[in-house]
Amino acid sequence: MSKVQVYTSNTCPYCTMAVDYLKDKGVEFEERNVQEDPQARDELISKGYTGVPVLVINEEEIVGFDQAKIDAALAK
């Protein structure tokens, strides 16, 4: 089973697309909303990112909603 985290915000349409995509695939994940959770925001910044979505799948970081990269990371 893949360990998946998704960093999101309330106003990001690509975040919603990423979350919906994972749900449709039946993937369990932890959503970390950077607008509502200061710790999540700090974690994201410490990884070097200031935008969302950022998906972390088994330590692999994927910036943006990229279905091909998400599928490849989940298949590993």
Residue frames as a rotation matrix with the C-alpha (Angstrom) as fourth column:
MET 1
0.579 0.816 0.000 0.00
0.816 -0.579 0.000 0.00
0.000 0.000 -1.000 0.00
SER 2
-0.232 -0.647 0.726 1.34
0.611 -0.678 -0.408 3.40
0.757 0.349 0.553 -0.96
LYS 3
-0.086 0.150 -0.985 1.76
0.855 -0.496 -0.150 6.10
-0.511 -0.855 -0.086 1.66
VAL 4
-0.290 0.110 0.951 0.17
0.766 -0.569 0.299 9.21
0.574 0.815 0.080 0.17
GLN 5
-0.169 0.256 -0.952 -0.06
0.648 -0.698 -0.303 12.80
-0.742 -0.668 -0.048 1.41
VAL 6
-0.059 0.207 0.976 -1.67
0.876 -0.457 0.150 15.63
0.478 0.865 -0.155 -0.52
TYR 7
-0.617 -0.159 -0.770 -0.93
0.535 -0.803 -0.262 19.24
-0.577 -0.574 0.581 0.37
THR 8
-0.177 0.698 0.694 -3.92
0.894 -0.182 0.411 21.38
0.413 0.692 -0.592 -0.61
SER 9
-0.974 0.085 -0.211 -5.60
0.031 -0.868 -0.495 24.74
-0.225 -0.488 0.843 -0.08
ASN 10
-0.273 0.962 -0.017 -9.24
0.323 0.075 -0.943 25.79
-0.906 -0.263 -0.332 0.01
THR 11
0.439 0.489 -0.753 -9.20
-0.375 -0.662 -0.649 27.72
-0.816 0.567 -0.107 -3.27
CYS 12
-0.521 -0.785 -0.336 -7.11
-0.684 0.149 0.714 25.43
-0.510 0.602 -0.615 -5.49
PRO 13
0.523 0.792 -0.316 -9.07
-0.826 0.379 -0.418 23.71
-0.211 0.480 0.852 -8.29
TYR 14
0.088 -0.567 -0.819 -6.13
-0.594 0.630 -0.500 21.40
0.799 0.530 -0.282 -9.10
CYS 15
-0.820 -0.295 0.491 -6.08
-0.572 0.377 -0.729 20.28
0.030 -0.878 -0.477 -5.46
THR 16
0.040 0.934 0.356 -9.72
-0.736 0.269 -0.621 19.27
-0.676 -0.237 0.698 -5.75
MET 17
0.584 0.126 -0.802 -8.95
-0.750 0.463 -0.474 17.41
0.311 0.878 0.365 -8.98
ALA 18
-0.441 -0.838 -0.322 -6.04
-0.567 0.538 -0.624 15.55
0.696 -0.093 -0.712 -7.35
VAL 19
-0.713 0.242 0.658 -8.09
-0.583 0.316 -0.749 14.60
-0.389 -0.917 -0.084 -4.28
ASP 20
0.377 0.924 -0.060 -11.04
-0.770 0.276 -0.576 13.47
-0.516 0.262 0.816 -6.42
TYR 21
0.282 -0.361 -0.889 -8.71
-0.751 0.493 -0.439 11.44
0.597 0.792 -0.132 -8.66
LEU 22
-0.785 -0.618 0.051 -7.21
-0.491 0.570 -0.658 9.60
0.378 -0.542 -0.751 -5.70
LYS 23
-0.389 0.738 0.551 -10.69
-0.625 0.227 -0.746 8.95
-0.676 -0.635 0.373 -4.26
ASP 24
0.526 0.622 -0.580 -11.89
-0.841 0.278 -0.465 7.61
-0.128 0.732 0.669 -7.63
LYS 25
0.002 -0.641 -0.768 -8.90
-0.567 0.631 -0.529 5.23
0.823 0.437 -0.362 -7.72
GLY 26
0.847 0.413 -0.334 -9.64
0.034 0.585 0.810 4.07
0.530 -0.698 0.482 -4.17
VAL 27
-0.156 -0.979 -0.133 -6.30
0.449 0.049 -0.892 5.33
0.880 -0.199 0.432 -2.86
GLU 28
0.713 0.283 -0.642 -6.08
0.700 -0.237 0.673 6.08
0.038 -0.929 -0.367 0.85
PHE 29
-0.215 -0.782 0.585 -4.38
0.592 -0.581 -0.558 9.40
0.776 0.226 0.588 1.52
GLU 30
0.026 0.135 -0.991 -3.89
0.895 -0.446 -0.037 12.11
-0.446 -0.885 -0.132 4.10
GLU 31
0.348 0.150 0.926 -4.97
0.643 -0.757 -0.119 15.59
0.683 0.636 -0.359 3.03
ARG 32
-0.203 -0.493 -0.846 -2.89
0.901 -0.432 0.035 18.41
-0.382 -0.756 0.532 4.53
ASN 33
0.592 0.518 0.618 -4.61
0.713 -0.693 -0.102 21.79
0.375 0.501 -0.780 4.01
VAL 34
-0.424 -0.902 -0.080 -1.95
0.859 -0.374 -0.349 24.51
0.286 -0.217 0.934 4.17
GLN 35
-0.334 0.379 0.863 -4.54
-0.113 -0.925 0.362 27.26
0.936 0.023 0.352 4.70
GLU 36
0.642 0.726 0.245 -6.01
-0.379 0.023 0.925 25.62
0.666 -0.687 0.290 7.79
ASP 37
0.909 -0.357 -0.218 -2.95
0.409 0.652 0.639 23.83
-0.086 -0.669 0.738 9.21
PRO 38
0.760 -0.649 -0.050 0.14
-0.650 -0.760 -0.004 25.97
-0.035 0.035 -0.999 9.97
GLN 39
0.103 -0.740 0.665 2.23
-0.369 0.592 0.716 22.83
-0.924 -0.319 -0.212 10.55
ALA 40
0.429 0.121 0.895 1.34
0.679 0.610 -0.408 21.52
-0.596 0.783 0.179 7.08
ARG 41
0.990 -0.071 0.126 2.24
0.026 -0.771 -0.637 24.90
0.142 0.633 -0.761 5.58
ASP 42
0.464 -0.869 0.173 5.62
-0.785 -0.312 0.535 24.83
-0.411 -0.384 -0.827 7.35
GLU 43
0.128 -0.374 0.919 6.26
0.139 0.924 0.356 21.26
-0.982 0.082 0.170 6.15
LEU 44
0.736 0.229 0.638 5.50
0.638 0.084 -0.766 22.24
-0.229 0.970 -0.084 2.56
ILE 45
0.901 -0.431 0.046 7.77
-0.403 -0.872 -0.279 25.28
0.160 0.232 -0.959 2.73
SER 46
0.276 -0.838 0.471 10.55
-0.623 0.218 0.752 23.18
-0.732 -0.501 -0.462 4.28
LYS 47
0.258 -0.130 0.957 10.32
0.555 0.831 -0.036 20.88
-0.791 0.540 0.287 1.23
GLY 48
-0.750 -0.636 -0.181 10.93
0.278 -0.551 0.787 23.95
-0.601 0.540 0.590 -0.94
TYR 49
-0.536 0.638 0.553 7.40
0.736 0.032 0.677 24.47
0.414 0.770 -0.487 -2.27
THR 50
-0.902 0.305 -0.304 5.12
-0.067 -0.797 -0.601 27.48
-0.426 -0.522 0.739 -2.02
GLY 51
-0.361 0.806 -0.470 2.30
-0.921 -0.228 0.316 26.28
0.148 0.547 0.824 -4.27
VAL 52
-0.482 0.317 0.817 -0.18
-0.207 0.865 -0.458 23.44
-0.851 -0.390 -0.352 -4.18
PRO 53
0.928 0.234 0.289 -1.08
-0.366 0.709 0.602 20.73
-0.064 -0.665 0.744 -4.90
VAL 54
-0.274 -0.938 -0.214 1.96
-0.883 0.333 -0.330 18.76
0.381 0.099 -0.919 -3.90
LEU 55
0.861 0.499 -0.095 1.50
-0.445 0.831 0.334 15.00
0.246 -0.246 0.938 -3.63
VAL 56
-0.305 -0.914 0.267 3.97
-0.952 0.286 -0.110 12.87
0.024 -0.288 -0.957 -1.72
ILE 57
0.821 0.537 -0.196 3.68
-0.552 0.833 -0.030 9.23
0.147 0.133 0.980 -2.73
ASN 58
0.848 -0.524 -0.080 6.15
0.522 0.802 0.290 6.87
-0.088 -0.288 0.954 -1.03
GLU 59
0.136 -0.813 -0.566 8.64
0.485 -0.443 0.754 9.74
-0.864 -0.377 0.334 -0.59
GLU 60
-0.611 -0.308 0.730 8.28
0.792 -0.245 0.559 10.84
0.006 0.919 0.393 -4.25
GLU 61
-0.287 0.460 -0.840 7.13
0.240 -0.815 -0.528 14.45
-0.927 -0.353 0.124 -4.55
ILE 62
-0.445 0.270 0.854 4.83
0.890 0.030 0.455 15.40
0.097 0.962 -0.254 -7.41
VAL 63
-0.713 0.161 -0.683 4.03
0.081 -0.948 -0.309 19.06
-0.697 -0.275 0.662 -8.01
GLY 64
-0.515 0.617 -0.595 0.68
-0.849 -0.462 0.256 19.81
-0.117 0.637 0.762 -9.56
PHE 65
0.296 0.704 0.645 -2.03
-0.406 0.704 -0.583 17.45
-0.865 -0.090 0.494 -10.77
ASP 66
-0.241 -0.487 -0.839 -0.16
-0.969 0.176 0.176 15.13
0.062 0.856 -0.514 -13.16
GLN 67
0.691 0.668 0.275 -2.12
-0.691 0.723 -0.021 11.90
-0.212 -0.175 0.961 -13.66
ALA 68
0.676 -0.473 -0.565 0.74
-0.138 0.672 -0.727 10.07
0.724 0.570 0.389 -15.42
LYS 69
-0.407 -0.874 0.265 3.22
-0.417 -0.080 -0.905 10.84
0.813 -0.479 -0.332 -12.63
ILE 70
-0.098 0.468 0.878 0.66
-0.987 0.070 -0.147 9.98
-0.130 -0.881 0.455 -9.94
ASP 71
0.869 0.471 -0.153 -0.13
-0.493 0.853 -0.172 6.64
0.050 0.225 0.973 -11.60
ALA 72
0.324 -0.836 -0.444 3.58
-0.106 0.434 -0.895 5.83
0.940 0.336 0.052 -12.03
ALA 73
-0.533 -0.533 0.657 4.33
-0.671 -0.205 -0.712 6.63
0.515 -0.821 -0.248 -8.38
LEU 74
0.214 0.710 0.671 1.38
-0.939 0.339 -0.059 4.56
-0.269 -0.617 0.740 -7.17
ALA 75
0.854 0.131 -0.503 2.50
-0.366 0.839 -0.403 1.60
0.369 0.528 0.764 -9.31
LYS 76
-0.101 -0.992 -0.070 5.94
-0.548 0.114 -0.829 1.46
0.830 -0.045 -0.555 -7.67
